[in-house]
């Protein structure tokens, strides 16, 4: 059921693309439908139907084997000739072999389906910017990886051939080219038997082994990692400010609740309304004037909140709240400003040139078709002589036209150079302002650090002065205490002398007084 639903959805999308385009159906499919992820969808559909067909074949083959086995079991070997019985056994074995082959094909086809499911999961992840980092990294690095793998497989194949010539006669894993390719791939990731390889020759084995690891592992694989890391850094920088998965889920829940409460209209209805109004999806999505897409028409016309409300109500009979329309206009304007501020890279130049090439090809094809129609319907037999005299190519060298084209190209190049120069000037001025602000901040930090150092020096000098004052006070207190003890001893000696006691009694008394003091 789900497979049929996917098939019907893809067919509906094809019909929608053809109906929404003013070009021929094959042109619409080539330009708007034939993409990588749509190809993945069709591969998944074909593989799923192939798996179902293989399963049905296996089911029929199993029933045939079971029925033939029952017939063989019911046979009476004594009532039939040996040739008939042998033929019946051979038929059963033939059916069994067919069942084995059918079941093997079924397993091999079913083995491919998880890979297709993985690709469909990657397609689903591509709708969320944070989850699409892996796929967009691979897309960004595709061109560099193609050139890298040309060099990688060239070196890899040469070293595999060397391994076959060196180890093929002594080691079974290197006996043939296909075995050597698998064994070298395992060696590249650390799975090798160096003792067995060393038996061929210590020097020969060491030279091949070191060359293999240095060239393929240490150099080429690290270059591959550098390519992927560079692409990942670029994609991650673009996805840094994007909405995360929890935020997107919260946004979906919020929109669903508002839709249920009739506080907002579905974006699908707004899209369908403007598609009916403009009539061509490419015309609606082309936001810059181009050949065939004049300004102030289609997707180049500026709209406001009231335009959204009126068009959706007119073409879809759906009421769009004015707040939702204003919020959508603000969001689109903000994204457009962010896009205008993004740097104009060589990728954008290449995209513009490809668009120009496509439009030029379409104009050429239209001119040829117009000329063919005019020759067919606007000329009769009397004009055939005149038609034959008209050359297919101009007789002169069209130097004047070539000069005009060259001048036009030079003018465009000069305009682009002026724009690039102005952009570089603005970037340089912005960098100079940032550098000046940074230098000013560094100067302020330096002044602050010097003030802090001076304050610390003053605090340290004051602390030293306080310590000296405390030491002086402690010394004075010690001298005062010592003077008081001496005065007490003198007073005690004078008292004893006035009492007339002898020397024998004076000494113990003085000792006790000094001890108390």
C-alpha positions in Angstrom: 0.0 0.0 0.0 2.8 2.5 0.9 4.7 1.6 -2.2 1.6 2.3 -4.4 1.1 5.6 -2.5 4.7 6.6 -3.3 4.2 5.7 -7.0 0.9 7.7 -7.2 2.6 10.6 -5.5 5.5 10.7 -7.9 3.1 10.4 -10.9 1.0 13.3 -9.4 4.2 15.4 -9.0 5.1 14.7 -12.7 1.6 15.8 -13.8 1.8 18.9 -11.6 5.2 19.9 -13.1 3.9 19.5 -16.6 0.7 21.4 -16.0 2.5 24.3 -14.1 5.0 24.9 -16.9 4.4 26.8 -20.1 7.2 24.8 -21.9 6.9 21.4 -23.5 6.5 18.5 -21.2 10.0 17.1 -21.9 11.5 20.5 -21.2 9.5 20.9 -18.0 10.6 17.4 -16.8 14.3 18.0 -17.6 14.4 21.4 -15.9 12.0 21.0 -13.0 11.7 17.3 -12.2 14.7 15.2 -13.1 16.7 15.7 -9.9 18.9 13.4 -7.8 16.3 12.8 -5.0 13.5 12.2 -7.5 15.8 9.6 -9.2 16.2 8.0 -5.7 12.4 7.8 -5.3 12.0 6.0 -8.7 14.9 3.7 -7.9 13.3 2.8 -4.6 10.0 2.1 -6.3 11.6 -0.1 -9.0 13.6 -2.0 -6.5 10.6 -2.5 -4.2 8.5 -3.9 -7.1 11.5 -6.1 -8.2 11.7 -7.5 -4.6 7.9 -8.1 -4.6 8.2 -9.9 -8.0 11.1 -12.0 -6.8 9.1 -12.9 -3.7 6.2 -14.0 -5.8 8.4 -16.1 -8.0 9.9 -17.7 -4.9 6.4 -18.4 -3.6 5.4 -20.1 -6.8 8.6 -22.1 -7.0 8.2 -23.3 -3.4 4.6 -24.4 -4.1 5.8 -26.3 -7.2 8.5 -28.1 -5.3 6.1 -29.0 -2.5 3.6 -30.4 -4.9 6.2 -32.3 -6.8 7.6 -33.7 -3.6 4.2 -34.9 -2.5 3.7 -36.6 -5.9 7.1 -38.2 -5.6 6.3 -39.4 -2.1 3.0 -41.0 -3.3 4.6 -42.8 -6.2 5.0 -46.6 -5.9 8.4 -47.4 -7.2 7.6 -51.1 -7.6 4.6 -50.3 -9.9 6.6 -48.2 -12.3 9.7 -48.7 -14.4 13.1 -47.5 -13.3 13.3 -44.9 -16.1 10.0 -43.4 -15.1 11.0 -43.1 -11.5 14.4 -41.7 -12.4 12.7 -39.1 -14.6 10.4 -38.1 -11.7 13.4 -37.7 -9.4 15.2 -35.7 -12.0 12.2 -33.4 -12.4 12.1 -32.9 -8.6 15.8 -32.1 -8.5 15.4 -29.6 -11.4 12.5 -27.8 -9.6 14.7 -27.8 -6.4 17.5 -26.2 -8.3 15.2 -23.6 -9.8 13.9 -22.9 -6.3 17.4 -22.4 -5.1 18.3 -20.0 -7.9 15.0 -18.1 -7.5 15.6 -17.8 -3.7 19.1 -16.6 -4.2 18.0 -13.9 -6.7 15.3 -12.9 -4.1 17.9 -12.5 -1.4 20.2 -10.5 -3.6 17.4 -8.2 -4.6 16.2 -7.8 -1.1 19.8 -7.0 0.0 19.7 -3.8 -2.2 16.5 -2.5 -0.6 18.1 -1.3 2.7 20.5 0.8 0.7 17.6 2.4 -1.1 15.9 3.0 2.3 19.0 4.6 3.5 19.0 7.0 0.5 15.4 7.8 1.1 16.3 8.6 4.8 19.0 11.0 3.5 16.4 12.6 1.3 14.2 13.2 4.3 17.1 14.5 6.3 17.9 17.0 3.5 14.8 18.9 4.4 16.3 20.0 7.7 19.5 22.1 7.5 21.2 20.7 10.5 20.5 17.1 9.4 21.5 17.8 5.8 25.1 18.6 6.7 26.4 15.2 5.6 24.6 15.1 2.2 25.4 18.8 1.5 29.0 18.2 2.4 29.2 15.4 -0.1 27.5 17.6 -2.7 29.9 20.4 -2.1 33.0 18.2 -2.3 31.8 16.2 -5.3 34.0 17.9 -7.9 37.1 17.7 -5.8 36.4 14.1 -4.9 35.9 13.1 -8.6 39.4 14.4 -9.5 40.8 12.9 -6.3 39.5 9.4 -7.0 40.9 9.5 -10.5 44.4 9.9 -9.0 43.7 7.5 -6.1 42.5 4.6 -8.2 45.3 5.1 -10.7 47.9 4.8 -7.9 45.9 2.0 -6.2 45.6 -0.1 -9.4 49.4 0.3 -10.1 50.3 -0.9 -6.6 47.8 -3.8 -6.9 49.5 -4.9 -10.2 52.9 -4.7 -8.4 51.5 -6.9 -5.6 50.3 -9.5 -8.1 53.7 -9.6 -9.7 55.6 -9.7 -6.4 53.4 -11.9 -4.2 51.2 -13.7 -6.7 53.2 -16.9 -7.0 53.7 -17.5 -3.3 50.5 -16.0 -1.6 47.0 -17.2 -2.6 45.4 -13.8 -1.7 47.5 -12.1 -4.4 47.3 -14.8 -7.0 44.7 -13.0 -9.2 43.9 -9.4 -9.9 40.5 -9.4 -8.2 41.9 -11.1 -5.1 44.8 -8.7 -4.9 42.4 -5.7 -5.1 40.4 -7.0 -2.1 43.6 -7.9 -0.2 45.1 -4.5 -0.8 41.9 -2.8 0.3 42.1 -4.7 3.6 45.8 -3.8 3.9 44.9 -0.2 3.5 42.8 -0.4 6.7 45.3 -2.4 8.7 44.5 -6.0 8.0 47.6 -7.7 6.7 49.9 -10.7 7.3 53.4 -9.3 7.1 55.1 -12.6 8.1 53.6 -14.3 5.1 54.5 -11.4 2.8 58.0 -11.3 4.2 58.7 -14.8 3.0 58.9 -13.6 -0.6 61.8 -11.4 0.3 62.6 -9.0 3.1 63.7 -6.1 0.9 61.1 -6.5 -1.8 58.3 -6.8 0.8 59.5 -3.7 2.7 59.8 -1.5 -0.4 56.2 -2.4 -1.6 54.7 -2.2 1.9 56.3 1.2 2.7 55.3 2.6 -0.8 51.7 1.3 -0.4 51.3 2.9 3.1 53.1 6.1 2.3 51.3 6.8 -1.0 47.8 5.6 -0.3 47.3 5.8 3.4 49.5 8.7 4.7 49.1 11.0 1.7 46.0 10.3 -0.4 43.6 9.3 2.4 44.6 12.4 4.3 44.0 14.5 1.3 40.6 13.0 1.1 39.9 13.9 4.7 41.1 17.5 4.0 38.7 17.8 1.1 35.8 16.6 3.2 36.7 18.7 6.2 36.9 21.8 4.0 33.5 21.1 2.5 32.1 20.3 6.0 33.4 23.6 7.4 31.7 25.5 4.6 28.4 23.7 5.0 28.5 24.0 8.8 29.1 27.7 8.5 26.1 28.1 6.4 24.0 25.9 8.7 25.1 27.5 11.9 22.3 30.0 12.1 19.6 27.7 10.8 16.7 26.3 12.8 17.5 23.2 14.8 15.4 20.0 14.8 13.7 20.7 18.2 12.9 24.3 17.0 11.5 23.0 13.8 9.3 20.5 15.5 8.1 23.2 17.9 7.4 25.5 14.8 5.4 22.7 13.1 3.3 22.0 16.3 2.7 25.8 16.6 1.5 26.1 13.0 -0.7 23.0 13.3 -2.4 24.3 16.4 -2.9 27.7 14.7 -4.3 26.0 11.6 -6.7 24.0 13.7 -7.8 27.2 15.5 -8.2 28.9 12.1 -5.6 31.5 13.2 -3.5 31.0 10.1 -3.8 29.6 6.5 -1.7 26.7 5.2 1.4 27.7 3.2 0.3 25.1 0.6 -2.9 27.1 -0.1 -0.9 30.3 -0.5 1.5 28.6 -2.9 -1.4 27.1 -4.9 -3.1 30.6 -5.1 -0.1 32.3 -6.6 0.6 29.4 -8.9 -2.9 29.8 -10.3 -2.4 33.6 -10.5 0.9 33.4 -12.3 0.4 30.1 -14.2 4.1 29.0 -14.4 6.1 27.7 -11.5 9.4 28.8 -13.0 8.0 32.3 -13.7 6.9 32.4 -10.1 10.2 31.3 -8.6 12.4 33.6 -10.8 12.8 36.7 -8.7 15.3 38.6 -10.9 14.5 40.0 -14.4 15.9 37.8 -17.2 15.3 37.0 -20.9 11.7 35.7 -21.0 11.0 37.0 -17.5 10.3 40.7 -17.7 10.4 42.9 -14.5 7.3 43.7 -12.4 5.6 40.4 -13.5 5.4 37.0 -12.0 7.9 36.5 -9.3 9.5 39.9 -9.9 6.5 41.9 -8.8 6.6 43.3 -5.3 3.6 42.3 -3.1 2.3 43.4 0.3 0.3 41.7 3.1 -3.1 42.8 1.5 -2.0 41.3 -1.8 -1.6 37.9 -0.1 -5.0 38.2 1.6 -6.8 39.2 -1.6 -5.2 36.6 -3.9 -5.6 33.6 -1.6 -9.2 34.6 -1.0 -9.8 35.0 -4.7 -8.2 31.8 -6.0 -8.5 29.4 -3.1 -11.4 30.8 -1.0 -9.2 30.7 2.1 -9.0 33.5 4.6 -5.5 34.5 5.5 -5.1 36.5 8.7 -3.5 39.9 8.2 -1.0 39.2 11.0 0.2 36.0 9.2 0.6 37.9 5.9 2.6 40.7 7.6 4.8 38.1 9.4 5.4 36.3 6.1 6.4 39.5 4.4 8.8 40.4 7.2 10.4 37.0 7.1 10.8 37.0 3.3 12.3 40.5 3.4 14.7 39.5 6.1 15.9 36.5 4.2 16.2 38.5 1.0 18.4 41.1 2.8 20.6 38.3 4.3 20.9 36.8 0.8 22.0 40.2 -0.6 24.6 40.5 2.1 26.1 37.1 1.2 29.4 37.2 -0.8 29.2 36.8 -4.6 31.4 33.8 -5.3 32.5 32.0 -8.4 29.7 29.5 -7.8 27.2 32.3 -8.3 29.0 33.4 -11.5 28.9 29.9 -12.8 25.2 29.6 -12.0 24.5 32.9 -13.9 26.4 31.7 -16.9 24.6 28.4 -16.9 21.3 30.3 -16.8 22.4 32.5 -19.6 23.4 29.5 -21.6 20.0 27.8 -21.0 18.1 30.9 -22.0 20.2 31.3 -25.2 19.6 27.7 -26.2 15.9 28.2 -25.7 15.9 31.3 -27.8 17.9 29.5 -30.5 15.5 26.6 -30.5 12.5 28.9 -30.8 14.0 30.8 -33.7 14.7 27.5 -35.5 11.2 26.3 -34.9 9.8 29.6 -36.1 11.9 29.5 -39.3 10.8 25.9 -40.0 7.1 26.8 -39.6 7.6 29.9 -41.9 9.3 27.7 -44.5 6.5 25.2 -44.3 3.5 27.5 -44.3 4.5 31.0 -45.5 6.3 29.9 -48.7 4.8 28.2 -51.7 6.5 26.4 -54.6 7.2 29.7 -56.4 9.4 30.8 -53.5 11.6 27.7 -53.4 14.1 29.2 -55.8 14.4 32.2 -53.5 14.8 30.0 -50.4 17.6 28.0 -52.1 19.4 31.3 -52.8 19.3 32.3 -49.2 22.6 31.0 -47.6 22.5 29.1 -44.3 25.3 31.3 -43.0 26.0 35.0 -43.7 28.4 35.5 -46.6 30.5 38.2 -44.8 32.5 37.6 -41.7 30.1 39.5 -39.5 33.0 41.5 -38.1 30.7 44.3 -37.2 28.4 42.1 -35.2 31.4 40.3 -33.6 32.7 43.7 -32.6 29.4 44.7 -31.1 29.2 41.4 -29.2 32.8 41.9 -28.0 32.0 45.5 -26.9 28.9 44.3 -25.1 30.9 41.6 -23.3 33.6 44.1 -22.4 31.0 46.4 -21.0 29.6 43.7 -18.9 33.1 42.7 -17.7 33.9 46.3 -16.9 30.6 46.6 -15.0 31.3 43.4 -13.1 34.9 44.6 -12.4 33.5 47.9 -11.1 31.1 46.1 -8.9 33.8 43.7 -7.6 36.1 46.7 -7.0 33.3 48.5 -5.0 32.6 45.3 -3.1 36.3 44.9 -2.3 36.5 48.5 -1.3 33.5 48.2 1.1 35.0 45.0 2.5 38.4 46.7 3.0 36.8 49.7 4.7 34.8 47.4 6.9 37.9 45.4 7.7 39.8 48.7 8.5 37.0 49.8 10.8 37.1 46.5 12.6 40.8 46.6 12.8 40.7 50.2 14.2 38.1 49.2 16.8 40.2 46.2 17.7 43.4 48.4 18.1 41.4 50.9 20.2 40.1 48.1 22.4 43.7 46.8 22.8 44.9 50.3 23.7 42.2 50.6 26.3 43.1 47.2 27.7 46.8 48.2 27.8 45.9 51.5 29.7 43.7 49.6 32.1 46.5 47.1 32.7 49.0 49.9 33.4 46.6 51.6 35.8 46.1 48.3 37.6 49.9 47.8 37.8 50.4 51.3 39.2 47.6 50.7 41.8 49.2 47.4 42.8 52.6 49.2 43.2 51.0 51.8 45.4 49.2 49.1 47.4 52.4 47.2 47.9 54.3 50.3 49.1 51.6 51.1 51.6 51.6 47.5 52.8 55.4 47.7 53.3 55.0 50.9 55.2 52.3 49.5 57.5 54.5 46.4 58.1 57.5 48.6 59.1 55.2 50.7 61.5 53.9 47.5 63.1 57.5 46.2 63.6 58.5 49.5 65.2 55.5 49.5 67.5 56.4 45.9 68.6 60.0 46.9 69.3 58.9 49.9 71.4 56.5 47.7 73.3 59.3 45.2 74.0 61.6 48.0 75.2 58.9 49.4 77.5 58.2 46.0 79.0 61.9 45.5 79.6 62.2 48.9 81.3 59.2 48.1 83.5 60.8 44.9 84.7 64.1 46.6 85.5 62.3 49.3 87.5 60.3 46.7 89.4 63.6 44.9 90.3 65.2 48.1 91.4 62.2 49.0 93.6 62.3 45.5 95.2 66.0 45.8 95.9 65.6 49.2 97.5 62.7 47.9 99.7 64.8 44.9 100.8 67.7 47.2 101.6 65.5 49.5 103.6 64.3 46.5 105.7 67.9 45.5 106.5 67.8 41.9 105.2 71.0 40.1 104.4 72.3 38.9 101.2 71.1 35.4 101.8 67.5 36.4 102.0 67.7 39.1 99.3 68.6 36.8 96.4 65.5 34.5 96.6 63.1 37.4 97.0 64.7 39.2 94.0 64.4 36.0 92.0 60.7 35.6 92.8 60.0 39.2 92.0 61.8 38.9 88.6 59.8 35.7 87.9 56.5 37.4 88.6 57.5 40.4 86.5 
